[in-house]
Amino acid sequence: MPYTAVLIPGDGIGPEVAHAACEILAAAKAPIEWVEAKAGVAALEAGESELLPAATVEAIQKHRVALKGPCTTPVGGGFSSVNVALRKRLDLYGAVRPVRSLDGVATRFSGVDLVVIRENTEGLYAGIENEITRGVVTSMKVATRDACLRIADFAFRYAVHRKRRKVSVFHKANIMKLSDGLFIRCAREVRDAKFPQIEYEELIIDAACMRLVQDPTRFDVLLMENLYGDVLSDLCAGLVGGLGVVPGANLGEHAAVFEAVHGSAPDIAGKGIANPLAITMSAVMMLNAIAEAHSDAALAATATRIREAYDRALVDGCKTRDLGGALSTSAFAKAVIDRL
Ligand code: NAI
């Protein structure tokens, strides 16, 4: 029986990389039936009146699982982020971004294997900004005890489930004493009450960044609020080869939206050169999540086959330009398919 999942191609390179990922899944005979939905600029261009049409949200609520391409958000004005809106509407409070070294991708470090867990619903992303008077603006950072406890519990449960040993909280509670102070107090409370077996540390984020780029292998699960998680996800991607190789999932109690960490990359959109690996890895995360929810060993095996195929493609030197290769998006997808 096929599983149904929503596919949101998104903007910029989104449709190119989403198409490649779907081709790989189809070639692997992953039993997924896609329901396509629009979001972002692509929704407006398709004649919708909203960037995030109600039908798209309803489709995800109905099918509970989606694979999403990136959606563009204009800088310094214009409309608010569709990505942030989607996460809030579906209460996808926990972002999970696994960052691991790949054998075929040479970087400064080997053996990097960490996971960024990002609180996805509040912080400065609450979007409460005011112009108090001409030339004076404020942006309000929101932290609630409920959301801080919830994401801490999520991170420690993830660590236990994935047999991880340590959770490191990155914060700036020396300056943001109330908001980041609440975040670390909640993390400490959850850890002490329920997860004493997991090693735990709190690091001020500036020094933590230095330690990360000096030796990322000392880290395991990283827990942080929204903005820090956004920034650190890209930093960590840079440690293992860039945005083309880091997948992600936005998880809530009732729905899961899988998407790469990268954005719509307008500088290379339409050229057929984007790396489809990050969204393919996100699709593999999706297959594994469905397999786990349905105790479907065959589907888990299909996910593993795809992962082994792209790992092998990279080792064989099949790479897109961002990784120093010359393959187009579709040629890389074909290289993976050839190795399934
Ligand atoms: P970006 O991630 O789109 O691009 C940063 C750089 O990485 C660019 O040079 C781009 O060409 C390269 N890059 C990204 N993905 C790549 C891939 N798969 N293959 C090869 N190269 C890749 O970040 P940027 O430029 O800051 O944002 C562009 C737009 O994307 C903005 O409108 C932003 O709001 C949006 N965005 C959307 C996200 C989402 O939908 N979840 C996440 C991040 C940004």
Residues whose N, C-alpha, C, O or C-beta is under 5 A from the ligand:
A	BS01	NAI	G69 P70 C71 T72 T73 P74 N83 L243 G244 A260 V261 H262 G263 S264 A265 P266 D267 I268 I273 A274 N275 D322
